[in-house]
Amino acid sequence: MAYRGKRMLDLIVAVPASLITAVLTPFVGVFIVLESGFPIFARLDRVSGSRTIRVWKFRSMVRGAHAIKKELENLNERKDGPLFKIKNDPRLTKIGKMLRKFRLDELPQVWNVLTGDISLVGPRPHEPEEILQYPPEFKRLFLAKSGLTGLSQVSGASKLPFKEEVALDLFYVDNESFLVDLKILWKTLIIFFSDPTGV
């Protein structure tokens, strides 16, 4: 069970971050539209708190990217579990590569924090079809509210073996506290400003 005050921490950070994101959106949107047209945002299905939600992101891929995914299965670099990752994903646009390099594509997720769909800190949000393929010992991650950042993200994220990544997320769920969240947020900032690709 989340500690009392977690939602308060979410709002303290998410309210100003949402305003900053709103100000940046027209500028980011212009570059996205000039290269590949509308829409500016992608809304992706993810699992959080035992339900499927739709997270906001600046669109970093070509339109219809999810439909092309099956055609690229042979290029998937994650062979140790259900996750999908291609280092030089051909679906990425030029502006999308830049947004991803500096993690700016995920900025609109602060709106998901504001609405309570996710928290600032929590397990990494995964796709519904990925969750269904989790080993039995990790299935209860389905019940936990996902996070904008989390223990697995600040520990190497997609560079970790799949079972190690979800084990870290499960460890967080079993040990979450205000102090733990502050440590993860602080480490997230350190990694972001020293190496944005490492978060």
C-alpha contacts under 8 A as a table, 3 or more apart, distances in Angstrom:
res1	aa1	res2	aa2	distance
2	A	6	K	6.81
2	A	176	E	6.80
2	A	177	S	7.43
3	Y	6	K	5.93
3	Y	176	E	7.31
3	Y	177	S	5.94
3	Y	178	F	7.07
4	R	7	R	7.65
5	G	8	M	4.99
5	G	9	L	6.35
5	G	178	F	7.86
6	K	9	L	5.19
6	K	10	D	6.30
6	K	178	F	7.03
7	R	10	D	4.93
7	R	11	L	6.29
7	R	116	G	7.95
7	R	119	S	7.52
8	M	11	L	5.20
8	M	12	I	6.16
9	L	12	I	5.13
9	L	13	V	6.47
10	D	13	V	5.58
10	D	14	A	5.77
10	D	113	V	6.57
10	D	114	L	7.28
10	D	119	S	6.13
10	D	120	L	5.65
11	L	14	A	4.88
11	L	15	V	5.62
11	L	113	V	7.59
11	L	114	L	6.25
12	I	15	V	6.10
12	I	16	P	7.48
13	V	16	P	6.15
13	V	17	A	6.20
14	A	17	A	4.93
14	A	18	S	5.70
14	A	110	V	5.55
14	A	111	W	7.26
14	A	113	V	6.31
14	A	114	L	5.72
14	A	120	L	7.94
15	V	18	S	5.23
15	V	19	L	6.55
15	V	114	L	6.76
16	P	19	L	5.14
16	P	20	I	6.34
17	A	20	I	5.10
17	A	21	T	6.13
17	A	110	V	6.60
18	S	21	T	5.02
18	S	22	A	6.13
18	S	108	P	7.42
18	S	110	V	5.80
18	S	111	W	6.05
18	S	114	L	7.76
19	L	22	A	5.06
19	L	23	V	6.37
20	I	23	V	5.17
20	I	24	L	6.31
21	T	24	L	5.08
21	T	25	T	5.97
21	T	107	L	6.44
21	T	108	P	6.40
22	A	25	T	5.23
22	A	26	P	7.74
23	V	26	P	6.87
24	L	27	F	5.54
24	L	28	V	6.30
25	T	28	V	5.20
25	T	29	G	5.69
26	P	29	G	4.89
26	P	30	V	6.17
27	F	30	V	5.40
27	F	31	F	7.01
28	V	31	F	5.53
28	V	32	I	6.47
29	G	32	I	5.08
29	G	33	V	6.05
29	G	40	I	5.48
30	V	33	V	5.25
30	V	34	L	6.04
31	F	34	L	5.19
31	F	35	E	6.31
31	F	95	I	6.83
32	I	35	E	5.44
32	I	36	S	6.03
32	I	37	G	6.53
32	I	38	F	7.49
32	I	40	I	6.24
32	I	59	R	7.44
32	I	60	S	7.94
32	I	95	I	6.47
32	I	96	G	7.85
33	V	36	S	5.34
33	V	37	G	3.87
33	V	38	F	5.45
33	V	39	P	7.40
33	V	40	I	6.76
34	L	37	G	6.01
35	E	93	T	7.81
35	E	94	K	7.89
35	E	95	I	7.58
36	S	62	V	6.97
36	S	63	R	7.94
36	S	93	T	7.74
37	G	40	I	7.79
39	P	42	A	7.28
39	P	59	R	7.31
40	I	58	F	5.99
40	I	59	R	5.63
41	F	56	W	6.65
41	F	57	K	5.57
41	F	58	F	4.50
41	F	59	R	4.78
42	A	56	W	6.07
42	A	57	K	5.26
42	A	58	F	5.97
42	A	59	R	4.86
43	R	54	R	5.49
43	R	55	V	5.35
43	R	56	W	4.89
43	R	57	K	6.42
44	L	53	I	7.95
44	L	54	R	5.02
44	L	55	V	5.26
44	L	56	W	6.81
44	L	57	K	7.85
45	D	52	T	6.30
45	D	53	I	5.66
45	D	54	R	4.60
45	D	55	V	6.55
45	D	127	E	6.09
45	D	128	P	7.12
46	R	52	T	5.55
46	R	53	I	5.41
46	R	54	R	6.03
46	R	55	V	6.75
46	R	125	P	5.83
46	R	126	H	5.33
46	R	127	E	4.61
46	R	128	P	6.02
47	V	50	S	6.62
47	V	51	R	5.62
47	V	52	T	4.52
47	V	53	I	6.02
47	V	125	P	6.01
47	V	126	H	5.95
47	V	127	E	6.16
47	V	128	P	5.80
47	V	131	I	7.70
47	V	142	F	6.73
47	V	146	S	7.37
48	S	51	R	5.59
48	S	52	T	6.29
48	S	53	I	6.63
48	S	117	D	6.91
48	S	118	I	6.53
48	S	125	P	6.61
48	S	142	F	6.73
48	S	143	L	7.02
48	S	144	A	6.22
48	S	145	K	4.59
48	S	146	S	4.92
49	G	117	D	7.96
49	G	142	F	6.48
49	G	143	L	4.69
49	G	144	A	4.61
49	G	145	K	4.11
49	G	146	S	6.90
50	S	142	F	5.14
50	S	143	L	4.29
50	S	144	A	6.73
50	S	145	K	7.66
51	R	142	F	7.89
51	R	143	L	7.95
52	T	128	P	6.98
53	I	117	D	6.88
55	V	109	Q	6.17
55	V	112	N	6.33
56	W	106	E	7.46
56	W	108	P	5.36
56	W	109	Q	5.16
56	W	111	W	7.40
56	W	112	N	7.01
57	K	105	D	5.42
57	K	106	E	5.15
57	K	107	L	6.81
57	K	108	P	5.31
57	K	109	Q	6.28
58	F	104	L	7.72
58	F	105	D	4.65
58	F	106	E	6.73
58	F	107	L	7.60
58	F	108	P	6.80
59	R	62	V	7.90
59	R	96	G	6.95
59	R	105	D	6.96
60	S	92	L	5.87
60	S	93	T	6.00
60	S	95	I	6.82
60	S	96	G	3.63
60	S	97	K	6.87
60	S	99	L	6.92
60	S	100	R	7.32
60	S	105	D	6.73
61	M	65	A	6.20
61	M	91	R	5.25
61	M	92	L	4.22
61	M	93	T	5.28
61	M	96	G	6.07
62	V	65	A	5.59
62	V	91	R	5.62
62	V	92	L	6.29
62	V	93	T	6.15
64	G	67	A	5.49
64	G	68	I	6.81
65	A	68	I	5.25
65	A	69	K	6.54
65	A	91	R	6.16
66	H	69	K	5.18
67	A	70	K	6.95
68	I	71	E	5.48
68	I	72	L	6.93
69	K	72	L	5.31
69	K	73	E	6.65
70	K	73	E	5.35
71	E	74	N	7.66
72	L	75	L	5.45
72	L	76	N	6.94
73	E	76	N	5.32
75	L	86	I	6.47
76	N	79	K	7.19
76	N	84	F	5.77
76	N	85	K	5.49
76	N	86	I	5.47
77	E	84	F	7.17
77	E	85	K	5.65
77	E	86	I	5.72
77	E	87	K	7.65
78	R	81	G	6.61
78	R	82	P	7.65
78	R	83	L	6.11
78	R	84	F	5.88
78	R	85	K	5.98
79	K	82	P	7.83
80	D	161	P	6.77
80	D	162	F	6.06
81	G	134	Y	7.99
81	G	162	F	5.74
81	G	163	K	7.71
82	P	130	E	5.40
82	P	133	Q	6.21
82	P	134	Y	7.43
83	L	130	E	6.37
83	L	162	F	7.72
85	K	89	D	7.89
86	I	89	D	5.00
88	N	92	L	7.99
89	D	92	L	5.81
92	L	96	G	5.63
92	L	97	K	6.13
93	T	96	G	4.71
93	T	97	K	6.18
94	K	97	K	5.27
94	K	98	M	6.68
95	I	98	M	5.10
95	I	99	L	6.17
96	G	99	L	5.00
96	G	100	R	6.05
96	G	105	D	7.55
97	K	100	R	5.17
97	K	101	K	6.02
98	M	101	K	5.07
98	M	102	F	6.59
99	L	102	F	5.57
99	L	103	R	5.82
99	L	104	L	4.81
99	L	105	D	5.14
100	R	103	R	4.62
100	R	104	L	6.12
100	R	105	D	5.75
100	R	197	T	7.85
101	K	104	L	7.75
101	K	196	P	6.71
101	K	197	T	5.63
102	F	192	F	7.91
102	F	196	P	5.16
102	F	197	T	6.41
103	R	106	E	5.92
103	R	107	L	7.49
103	R	196	P	6.50
103	R	197	T	7.11
103	R	199	V	7.97
104	L	107	L	5.36
105	D	108	P	7.31
106	E	109	Q	5.62
107	L	110	V	6.13
108	P	111	W	5.70
108	P	112	N	7.58
109	Q	112	N	5.00
109	Q	113	V	6.56
109	Q	148	L	6.93
110	V	113	V	4.86
110	V	114	L	6.16
110	V	120	L	7.92
110	V	148	L	7.57
111	W	114	L	4.86
111	W	115	T	6.29
112	N	115	T	5.19
112	N	116	G	6.14
112	N	117	D	5.24
112	N	118	I	5.81
112	N	119	S	7.97
113	V	116	G	5.04
113	V	117	D	5.97
113	V	118	I	4.97
113	V	119	S	5.19
113	V	120	L	6.41
113	V	148	L	7.73
114	L	117	D	7.79
115	T	118	I	7.91
116	G	119	S	6.69
117	D	145	K	7.52
118	I	122	G	7.85
118	I	145	K	5.72
118	I	146	S	5.13
118	I	147	G	5.40
118	I	148	L	7.04
119	S	122	G	6.28
119	S	145	K	6.70
119	S	146	S	6.23
119	S	147	G	4.67
119	S	148	L	6.36
120	L	147	G	5.10
120	L	148	L	4.91
120	L	149	T	6.17
121	V	146	S	7.29
121	V	147	G	4.30
121	V	148	L	5.81
121	V	149	T	5.04
121	V	150	G	4.99
121	V	181	D	6.20
121	V	184	I	7.44
121	V	185	L	7.43
122	G	144	A	7.71
122	G	145	K	6.33
122	G	146	S	4.69
122	G	147	G	3.70
122	G	148	L	6.99
122	G	149	T	6.42
122	G	150	G	5.00
122	G	151	L	7.49
122	G	169	D	7.32
122	G	172	Y	7.35
122	G	173	V	7.36
123	P	141	L	7.47
123	P	144	A	7.25
123	P	145	K	7.10
123	P	146	S	4.75
123	P	147	G	5.51
123	P	149	T	7.66
123	P	150	G	5.75
123	P	151	L	7.34
123	P	152	S	7.38
123	P	166	V	7.95
123	P	169	D	4.86
123	P	170	L	7.45
123	P	172	Y	7.46
123	P	173	V	7.46
124	R	146	S	5.79
124	R	147	G	5.99
124	R	148	L	7.46
124	R	149	T	7.01
124	R	150	G	6.47
124	R	152	S	7.12
124	R	153	Q	7.26
124	R	169	D	7.11
125	P	146	S	5.20
125	P	147	G	6.76
126	H	130	E	6.40
126	H	131	I	6.59
127	E	130	E	5.23
127	E	131	I	6.43
128	P	131	I	5.19
128	P	132	L	6.48
129	E	132	L	5.28
129	E	133	Q	6.90
130	E	133	Q	5.37
130	E	134	Y	6.84
131	I	134	Y	5.29
131	I	139	K	7.38
131	I	142	F	6.98
132	L	139	K	7.99
134	Y	138	F	6.11
134	Y	139	K	5.99
135	P	138	F	5.65
135	P	139	K	6.56
136	P	139	K	5.22
137	E	140	R	7.48
138	F	141	L	5.87
138	F	166	V	6.99
138	F	167	A	7.47
138	F	170	L	7.13
139	K	142	F	5.86
140	R	143	L	5.44
140	R	144	A	7.26
141	L	144	A	5.25
141	L	169	D	7.72
141	L	170	L	6.52
141	L	173	V	7.94
144	A	173	V	7.11
147	G	150	G	6.09
149	T	153	Q	6.09
149	T	154	V	7.57
149	T	184	I	7.73
149	T	185	L	7.46
149	T	188	T	7.24
150	G	153	Q	5.24
150	G	154	V	6.41
150	G	169	D	7.33
150	G	184	I	6.44
151	L	154	V	5.43
151	L	155	S	6.13
151	L	168	L	6.19
151	L	169	D	6.17
151	L	172	Y	6.52
151	L	184	I	6.46
152	S	155	S	5.00
152	S	156	G	6.40
152	S	157	A	5.14
152	S	165	E	5.42
152	S	166	V	7.36
152	S	168	L	5.50
152	S	169	D	5.89
153	Q	156	G	5.68
153	Q	157	A	4.19
153	Q	158	S	7.78
153	Q	199	V	5.54
154	V	157	A	6.66
154	V	184	I	7.03
154	V	187	K	6.63
154	V	188	T	6.05
154	V	191	I	7.53
154	V	198	G	7.66
154	V	199	V	5.72
156	G	159	K	5.37
156	G	160	L	5.79
156	G	198	G	6.77
156	G	199	V	7.15
157	A	160	L	5.77
157	A	165	E	6.56
157	A	198	G	7.93
157	A	199	V	7.02
158	S	161	P	7.54
158	S	162	F	7.84
158	S	165	E	7.67
160	L	164	E	6.29
160	L	165	E	5.81
161	P	164	E	5.34
161	P	165	E	6.23
162	F	165	E	5.14
162	F	166	V	6.41
163	K	166	V	5.34
163	K	167	A	5.92
164	E	167	A	4.98
164	E	168	L	6.23
165	E	168	L	5.36
165	E	169	D	6.56
166	V	169	D	4.93
166	V	170	L	6.13
167	A	170	L	5.04
167	A	171	F	6.10
168	L	171	F	4.98
168	L	172	Y	6.24
169	D	172	Y	5.10
169	D	173	V	6.38
170	L	173	V	5.06
170	L	174	D	6.33
171	F	174	D	5.20
171	F	175	N	6.19
172	Y	175	N	5.08
172	Y	176	E	5.35
173	V	176	E	5.54
175	N	180	V	7.98
176	E	180	V	6.07
176	E	181	D	7.02
177	S	180	V	5.14
177	S	181	D	6.19
178	F	181	D	5.18
178	F	182	L	6.25
179	L	182	L	5.12
179	L	183	K	6.24
180	V	183	K	5.14
180	V	184	I	6.26
181	D	184	I	5.13
181	D	185	L	6.08
182	L	185	L	5.09
182	L	186	W	6.02
183	K	186	W	5.12
183	K	187	K	6.10
184	I	187	K	5.07
184	I	188	T	6.01
185	L	188	T	4.97
185	L	189	L	6.36
186	W	189	L	5.23
186	W	190	I	6.34
187	K	190	I	5.02
187	K	191	I	6.11
188	T	191	I	5.25
188	T	192	F	5.99
188	T	199	V	6.58
189	L	192	F	5.01
189	L	193	F	6.17
190	I	193	F	5.50
190	I	194	S	6.10
191	I	194	S	5.16
191	I	195	D	5.31
191	I	196	P	6.24
191	I	198	G	6.33
191	I	199	V	6.22
192	F	195	D	5.30
192	F	196	P	4.08
192	F	197	T	7.42
192	F	198	G	7.13
192	F	199	V	6.30
193	F	196	P	6.12
195	D	198	G	5.52
195	D	199	V	7.69
196	P	199	V	6.05
